[in-house]
Amino acid sequence: MSIFSKIAAGEIPSYKCAEDDRFYAFLDINPVAKGHTLVIPREEVDYIFDIDDDTLADYHVFAKKVAVAIKQVLPCIKVGVAVLGLEVPHAHIHLIPMQSEGDMDFRKPKLQLPAEEMQAIADQIYAAFKAL
């Protein structure tokens, strides 16, 4: 079971931003920008393009809804999308609030935000997500 499966199952704490019965979104604990969110399928699949077509379409629609919630909560021009996925063998989409394309640079130093701020951001995104 991957670390992301354990997070989605509630076995490892996370800053939950959105969920339904098939997908889960939570703040990245090493964000490149404030509000950097990971969206995962609850079903553990390593490679995003191994997900069946219908589920993949639903996964992207779920991620879109999370992106809309992020944009409502955090000041940004757009919410960037990245699929990298080599470090954890569980498909995941990165959603990153952007003011510029440089905000999507995964090589830059990661932010270190206090737990209280992370929780507040997650709670605001979750509330915005539920209101959609």
C-alpha positions as CSV (number, residue, x, y, z in Angstrom):
1,M,0.0,0.0,0.0
2,S,1.5,3.4,-1.0
3,I,1.8,6.3,1.3
4,F,-0.9,8.1,-0.7
5,S,-3.3,5.1,-0.2
6,K,-2.6,5.3,3.5
7,I,-3.3,9.1,3.4
8,A,-6.6,8.6,1.6
9,A,-7.6,5.8,4.0
10,G,-6.9,8.2,7.0
11,E,-4.0,6.0,8.3
12,I,-1.6,8.9,7.8
13,P,-2.8,12.5,8.6
14,S,-3.2,15.0,5.8
15,Y,-4.5,18.4,5.1
16,K,-7.6,17.3,3.3
17,C,-8.9,19.7,0.6
18,A,-11.6,17.6,-1.1
19,E,-12.8,14.0,-1.4
20,D,-15.5,11.7,-2.7
21,D,-15.8,8.0,-2.9
22,R,-13.2,7.6,-5.7
23,F,-10.8,10.5,-5.3
24,Y,-9.0,12.5,-2.6
25,A,-7.2,15.8,-2.6
26,F,-4.7,17.1,0.0
27,L,-2.1,19.7,0.4
28,D,1.5,18.8,-0.5
29,I,3.6,18.9,2.6
30,N,6.5,20.2,0.6
31,P,4.7,22.8,-1.5
32,V,6.3,24.8,-4.3
33,A,3.5,27.4,-3.7
34,K,0.9,28.1,-1.1
35,G,-2.1,25.9,-1.8
36,H,-0.1,23.3,-3.8
37,T,-2.5,20.3,-3.8
38,L,-2.2,16.7,-4.8
39,V,-5.2,14.9,-6.3
40,I,-5.2,11.1,-6.2
41,P,-7.5,8.3,-7.1
42,R,-8.4,6.1,-4.1
43,E,-7.7,3.1,-6.2
44,E,-3.9,2.6,-6.2
45,V,-2.6,2.8,-9.7
46,D,1.0,3.8,-10.4
47,Y,0.8,5.3,-13.8
48,I,-2.0,7.8,-14.6
49,F,-2.4,6.5,-18.1
50,D,-3.1,3.0,-16.8
51,I,-6.4,4.3,-15.4
52,D,-9.4,3.2,-17.5
53,D,-10.8,5.9,-19.7
54,D,-14.1,6.6,-17.8
55,T,-12.3,6.8,-14.4
56,L,-9.5,9.0,-15.9
57,A,-12.2,11.4,-17.3
58,D,-13.9,11.5,-13.9
59,Y,-10.5,12.0,-12.2
60,H,-9.8,15.1,-14.3
61,V,-13.3,16.5,-13.7
62,F,-12.7,16.0,-9.9
63,A,-9.3,17.8,-10.2
64,K,-11.0,20.6,-12.1
65,K,-13.4,21.1,-9.3
66,V,-10.6,21.2,-6.8
67,A,-8.7,23.7,-9.0
68,V,-11.8,26.0,-9.1
69,A,-11.9,25.8,-5.3
70,I,-8.2,26.6,-5.0
71,K,-8.7,29.6,-7.3
72,Q,-11.5,30.9,-5.2
73,V,-9.4,30.7,-2.0
74,L,-6.0,31.7,-3.1
75,P,-5.0,34.8,-5.2
76,C,-3.7,33.4,-8.4
77,I,-4.0,34.0,-12.2
78,K,-4.4,30.3,-12.9
79,V,-4.0,26.9,-11.2
80,G,-1.3,25.0,-13.0
81,V,-1.5,21.3,-13.5
82,A,1.4,18.8,-13.5
83,V,1.7,15.0,-13.6
84,L,5.1,13.8,-12.7
85,G,4.7,10.8,-10.5
86,L,8.1,9.2,-10.2
87,E,8.6,9.6,-6.5
88,V,5.5,7.9,-5.3
89,P,4.1,4.8,-7.1
90,H,0.5,6.2,-7.0
91,A,-1.0,8.4,-9.7
92,H,-1.3,12.0,-8.6
93,I,-2.0,15.4,-10.2
94,H,-0.3,18.5,-8.8
95,L,-2.5,21.6,-8.7
96,I,-0.5,24.7,-8.1
97,P,-1.8,28.3,-7.8
98,M,0.3,30.4,-10.2
99,Q,1.1,34.1,-10.6
100,S,3.8,33.1,-13.2
101,E,5.0,30.0,-14.9
102,G,8.0,30.0,-12.5
103,D,5.6,29.0,-9.8
104,M,5.5,25.5,-11.4
105,D,9.3,25.0,-11.0
106,F,9.7,21.9,-8.8
107,R,13.4,22.6,-8.5
108,K,13.0,25.7,-6.4
109,P,13.2,25.5,-2.6
110,K,10.0,24.2,-1.0
111,L,7.9,26.4,1.3
112,Q,7.9,25.6,5.0
113,L,4.5,26.7,6.3
114,P,3.2,26.4,9.9
115,A,0.8,23.6,10.5
116,E,-1.9,26.1,11.5
117,E,-1.6,27.9,8.1
118,M,-1.6,24.6,6.2
119,Q,-4.8,23.5,8.0
120,A,-6.5,26.9,7.4
121,I,-5.7,26.7,3.7
122,A,-7.0,23.1,3.5
123,D,-10.2,24.0,5.4
124,Q,-10.9,27.0,3.1
125,I,-10.3,24.9,-0.1
126,Y,-12.5,22.1,1.3
127,A,-15.3,24.6,2.1
128,A,-15.1,26.1,-1.4
129,F,-15.1,22.6,-2.9
130,K,-18.2,21.6,-1.0
131,A,-20.0,24.7,-2.1
132,L,-19.5,24.0,-5.8
